[in-house]
Amino acid sequence: GEWGAMMQRREIVNPKTGRLCIASRCALCGQEVPEKDIHMDHEPPVVDPAVGFVDWNTYIDRMFPEKAGYQAICKPCHKEKTAEERKIRTERQRREKANKTV
């Protein structure tokens, strides 16, 4: 399908099962992993953690982008990226709250 055409895919032996599988390369770490361990990640994020919610038009445009608005990343990289975005968002919200009380 369209997603497969956008990802770098090839057949490898799954290190967990010893069986052949289709693998894709993670856009962040470059590791080849079985496609079942690949997440399609929005890039840029649907809601930029440093800015927050802008408006519904921006949200919808980022939620449903063209193919170029996604990147294929492995589960560990997705977990790390999400945690980093969460830290940025939490810090931004803390600053916004502090500024409201001043």
N, C-alpha and C positions, 0 to 999 in steps of 0.2 A: 504494500500500500504506500501511501504518500509518506508516512512516518519512516518506513524502511528506507525509502529513497533518500531521506535527509540524513539518516544516521550512517556511520561507517559500520557495515556489517560484514561478518564472515563466519565461517564454521570453525568451531574450536572444540576441544574436549573439555567438558565441564569438570573443573577440578574437584567438585563436591561429589559428582555422581560417576565420573569416568565415561560418560556418554557424550556423543556428539550433540552440539547445540549451536544455535545461532547466537553470536555475540556482537555486542556493540561497544564502541570505545567511549568512555566517559569524557565529556567535554571539559571537565575540571582537572582530573588527575591523569587522564590518558590511558587508564587501565582498561583492558578488554574484559568485559564481564558478560555472563549470560543475559540475554534480553529480559528474562524474568526479573533480573535484579537491576534493571534500568528504570529510572523515573523520568518522565517528561516534565521539565521544570520551566516555569515562566521566566523569561529574561527579556526585559526587566520584570521585577516582581509585580504582581497585580496591584498591590499597595506598597509603595516604596517605604521601607521602615524608617528612613531618615526624614521623610516628609509627611507621611500619613495619608489618610484619605483625602483626595483632591476634589473629585466630583464624579458623578455616575458615568459620564461619557468616558472619562479616562479609565475608570474601573472596567467598564464593558470592553473598551478597546484593548486593554491589557489582558483581560480574562479570556478573550477569544481572538488572539492575534493570528496573523498569517504564520506560516511555518517558521519563518525567521524569528518569531517571538518565543520560541521554545528551544531548550537545549536538553540533550540526553545526558543524564548524570547518574552515577551509581548510587546505591542506597547510602553508603557511608558518607559520600560527598554531599548528598541531599540532606542528610541529617545534620552535618556540620554547617552547611549553608543556612539551613533553617534556624539552627541555634544562634548563629551569628546575626541573622536578621532579627531574631527575637530580642537579642541583647541591644541592638541598635534601636528597635522600636520601644523597648522598655525605658532606655535612657532618654529618648526623645519625649516620651510621655511624662517621665519624671520632671524633666526641664519645663515642659509646658505647664504642669501642675504647679511647680514652684513659681513660675512667672505669673500665674493667675492669683496667687496668694500675696504677691508683692504689691 
